[in-house]
Amino acid sequence: MDHMTLMVALIVVLALAFDFINGFHDTANAIASSVSTRALTPRMAIILAATMNFVGALMFTGVAKTIGGKVTDPFKLEHGLTVICATLVGAIIWNLITWWLGIPSSSSHALIGALAGAAIASEGWDGINYGGFSTILIGLIASPIIAFILGYIVMFILKHLFANSNPRYVNRMFRTGQIMTAALQAFTHGTNDAQKAMGIITMALVAGEFQDHLDVPLWAKIAAATAMALGTSMGGWKIIKTMGTKIFKIEPINGFAADLSGAAVIFSATLTHLPVSTTHAITSAILGVGSAKRFSSVRWNTAGRIVVSWIVTIPISAVLAAILYWIFSIFQ
């Protein structure tokens, strides 16, 4: 096996490891609210999330092409495989740190920040495709804002529609509804997040001269979908606890509104080929729902800690990947 083939094989393993970690890191996005309201048992919630993540991951590739070619150009990178290797290791390290601390940080921000940092370390500022990168950043910034507003609006409407209804009836109805929205949330997570690993694998195939286009091979789709589903099946209980209990006390109607709002934002991004943070979307939707329920009910100190992690993820991941690139380049 030659050096190039070995590097590509290593990157495929790292990309699938990132996808696996993304799965258990982001499981909370789909099931935190349904578990906290007892709409689903933890075991059933994880089985549902893993299954729907797998299905969603197989159905789209637009985000994969965006990741593979819009941040930097894999056809022009002189040391593309080293860039990709540093990107994945940097993103994995940051994901594991935030998972250990129980912070719902963004795997998407970590990957995109790391890719930008490694590309700059390799090629200088010319290594960044500014048009594509700025579009991705706009999507990453706008999506949580839209999710917050949508969550607020949906909860405001539901609150007034059911203001005079029997609370027991409302809870029972929306617990049932949460099964549907948890499945929808997991499906949309798969349509967006699993594609990021597919995009990185395709990028490596281009950089390694194994293909001359950014179309995702079928084996890469199946491998990424499987890794995401397996990771999801492992759960992410620290993050589930943060999202399900530490932002505000979620009731079934709140969980339904948050999941529906977050899923709508994520799926809209998938249809427009934009990689967004599923973590940001659902967390912002929860914050919007909590604000509509009662502004004072939201634990804004916890929310502030989460937002800080969002802000620092891209620059920290970029610096980490740049350092790793310089280390790896010694062995090129």
Secondary structure, DSSP 8 states (H G I E B T S, - for coil): --HHHHHHHHHHHHHHHHHHHHHHHHHHHHHHHHHHTTSS-HHHHHHHHHHHHHHHHHH--HHHHHHHHTSS-TTT-TTHHHHHHHHHHHHHHHHHHHHHHT----HHHHHHHHHHHHHHHHHGGGGS-HHHHHHHHHHHHHHHHHHHHHHHHHHHHHHHHTTTS-HHHHHHHHHHHHHHHHHHHHHHHHHHHHHHHHHHHHHHHHHTTS-SS----HHHHHHHHHHHHHHHHH--HHHHHIIIIISS---HHHHHHHHHHHHHHHHHHHHTT----HHHHHHHHHHHHHHHH-GGGS-HHHHHHHHHHHHHHHHHHHHHHHHHHHHHHTT-
